[in-house]
Structure formats: C-alpha cells, structure tokens
Amino acid sequence: VQLVESGGGLVQAGGSLRLSCTASGLTFGYLNMGWLRQAPGKEREGVSCISWNGVSTYYADSAKGRFTISRDNAKSTLYLQMNSLKPEDTAMYYCAAALNCRDYKGGAYWGQGTQVTVSS
C-alpha cells in the first residue's frame, strides 16, 4: 500500500495550492479519505475528509469556505484545493485512507506528507 502526496510548496498569503494524493495497493474507491496536517509544535489535526463515494464531505472550521476536497476513484487520487491561504495553514499535510470522517481517527494508511508553507 502506498499513498503519495504532492502539490505542496511555498506560497504567499492569499494564494492557492492544490494537493494530490495518489494511492496504490488498496481499494481506494471503497475507503473514506482525508487530509490532516501537523504544524511544528502542534498536534496533528483533521482538515477535511470525503466519503468513499464522494457524496459526503467534511471540513474543519479553519478550512470551511477556503478548501475543497475531492476525489477521482478512477484514478485512485484524492485532492485538496486550498484557496485564500493564510500563514497559519503552514504545516505538513498528510493524506490518510480508511478514516472515520466524524473524528479523523482510524486512518489505516498514511502518506509521507507534503509541506505547505504560507508566507505573510
């Protein structure tokens, strides 16, 4: 099983990034998928989650109105479109498979992360 994130980088406040997470070795289309992040010195927190069929999406309060999660089951790929980025969004972003979207727990499989840095 492999989850590979991409799309992170350095962006100015107010800018946008699109993260991708490509999965292999698992039944992607049957699993809830999500994004979590961890900033230095802080606990990991859930950002967004999407049900296996894409019907239900969940967002942390900090992400609502700015981030959009989506998935392409045919490509086994998860996305996170991040707009209006703020310096407080700076963190390592991880995708996770088989999450409980209510509390972001579970997560049988994890990627290595992609760094997002937002400059002020």
Buried (B, 14 or more C-beta within 10 A) or exposed (E): EEBBBEBBEEBEEEBEBBBBBBBEEBEBBEBBBBBBBBBEEEEBBBBBBBBBEBEEBBBBEBBEEBBBBBBBBEEBBBBBBBEEBEEEBBBBBBBBBBBEBEEBEBBEBBBEBBEBBBEE
